[in-house]
Amino acid sequence: MGMFSGCTSLETIQLPQNIIAITNAMFENCISLKSINIPKSVTKIEASAFNNCDALISVDTNCSVSIGDRAFYDCDALTSISIADGVTEIGRELCYGCDKLTDVKLGKYITNIPDSAFRLCQSLETINIPRFCTTIEANAFAEDTKLSSAYIPPYVTKIENNSFSYPAKMTVYGKSGSYAEEYAKSRNMKFSVVDAPITNISFAENEVFADRGKNIVLPLNITPEFDTDTITFLSSDESVATVKENGVINTRNYGTTTITASTSGGKTATCALRVLSDGTIIKFEAEKNGDTANVHIETGIVPAGAEVYIAAYDRDGVMVNFTEADLVNYIADASVSINGARKLKAFVWDPKTLNPLTPAKEINI
């Protein structure tokens, strides 16, 4: 069972800022839970995490990567859910039976709306399908008695016949000649042509840091909210990172590349992607000068604002002094008191997250 599962009197909770996952059934059956803050450090929300949280009113998921099956199943009071662009995968029956759900915002990079994800959401009237979504599975919006409008982007190439239960009351909005139009006609749905080129596009950040060997997305700001353009992505250095047609990036080697998003209407946006080294201090040198040592350190690519901590230890391993230094262009120079010391240790620290960015490296003096 989950850590707080069945805590029926729990009304609110503040999660730590460095939590990585909200685990399986963590808050299941917390029927009095009204609000929760989900930190940006969260990379996944696992299955049934908030199953049957009857008092939960709204959810804003800052997390990235994935949300599991039935994560918000049968949350009777839930009126709104916002899923961040960092999320690329949502689970089956995600919001099944959320009777009061009226406002759904889905991250742009979700490529599949799974089975029964929003089934029996009987207050939901309008849905915007994510712009890079390709598939809407069976029963995704089944038995949504008030659902009358679906905005379907040109990337969608497959919708199951029973994805929507009430075709006679539905209007599908989409690009002329798209699969959405073909589907609407096959189901006797009204189809309304939308011609909405992108007028503004930008990445949410000008510079992003990522570890090597990861699949990531870079959140985009796009105007209008629903558009009918296509977007082409390009990496200026594919030895550092490659990017798929749907904008998912694979970081391959440490270094810097520029990711460019270009619309079919001629708008562009760029973001500098800096792939971090494998947590290493590349060079660590110390020159003794009496009771001090002049230290020179060079690191791989680390986030802006990172600091170097250098500690001096005696022959018994007891720390006798320490200092800190700023990194400028991944280089730090500092003077350290070494009276009685036999060795120095250094590591790079991120003061924003309070986490070390590199393992400690040591040299004898």
ABEGO torsion letter per residue (X at the ends): XBAABGBAABABBBBBAABABBBBGAABGBAABABBBBBAABABBBBGAABGBAABABBBBABBGBBBBGAABGBAABABBBBBAABABBBBGAABGBAABABBBBBAABABBBBGAABGBAABABBBBBAABABBBBGAABGBAABABBBBBAABABBBAAABABAAABBBBBBBGBAAAAAAAAAGBBBBBBBBBBABBBBABABBBBBBGBBBBBBBBBOBABBABBBBBBBABAAABBBBAAGBBBBABBEBBBBBBBBAAGBBBBBBBBBBBBGBBABBBBBBBEABBBBBBBBBBBBBGBBBBBBBBBAAGBBABBBBBBBBGGBBBBBBBABGBABBBBBBBBAAAGBBABBBBBBBX
